[in-house]
C-alpha cells in the first residue's frame, strides 16, 4: 500500500512540475507569437492595398456582415482620401479545410492583390495557391470586368493549379464573394472617419 501511495505522489509531482513548465513556456511565447502573426497579417495588408501613404493598421474599421459575423477592414489612404481596402476572407471549401486569405480592392471594386494567410492544402499541389503565378491572375479583376468567376475547367476565367482544382475553385469563388461583400459595404468602407491613434 505504501508503494502505491509513493507512486501516486511521484506521478502527481511530475504532473504538477510538467504543468508548471508548460504554463511558463506558454506565458513566455504567447506575446511573441501574437506579434509575429499580426506582422504577417499586416505584411499581407501592405502587399494587397492600392498605393497608400497612411498606416493601414491604424485605419481599421470593423464591419458587420451576414449572420452576425464581422470582419476587419484595413483602409489605404493617399493624401487623406481612402483609395482602397484590404480584408481577410475564408474559403471553407478547400481540399483540406479552410483557406484564409487577404484581398485588396481599390475604389472601383478591382482586386489589387491576394495573399494566402493560412491553409492546410497538400504540399506540392494545393499549396501552390501561395505561388505568384496563381495569385497574380486575380489582380485587375472585378465583378464587372470578369465574365464568370469560375476556373477554366468550369467555363470561367481563372486557370486552376494542375491537380488542385478544388483549392483553385475555393479561392476563386470566395474571391468573388469578397468582392460582393466589398460592393455591399463600400459606402461604409469609404466613409471618412477618425483614424485610430
Protein Blocks (a to p, Z undefined) as FASTA:
>chain_A
ZZmmmmmmmmmmmmmmmmmmmmmmmmmmmmmmmmmmmmmmmmmmmmmpccdfbdfklmcc
ddddehhiacddddddeehiafbdcdddddfkbfnbccdddddddfkopafbdcdfbdcb
dehilmmmmpmklmmmmgopafklpmbacdfknopabdcdehilmmmmmmmmmmmmmmmm
mmmmmmmmmpccdddZZ
